[in-house]
């Protein structure tokens, strides 16, 4: 169901969105069940009309090449507020 849903959903990224980037593995790397699928926390610096994104690390360094938005996933932070402190 998730694959069918994601085919129809068009993700629109804006400047200053926080995103995760999918790790593209080669044949010799760890492809175990417990290996992480996404890396880092990046900020969208610029979004081009044809789905290309220029990403920036959280410390301010730009990534050298633009990334395709097919391998980018929106980052949603969970708010953990405690009202009983």
Secondary structure, DSSP 8 states (H G I E B T S, - for coil): -HHHHHHH------TT-EEEEE----TTS---TTS-SEEEEEEEEEE-TTSEEEEEETTS-B-SS-EEGGGEEE--------S--
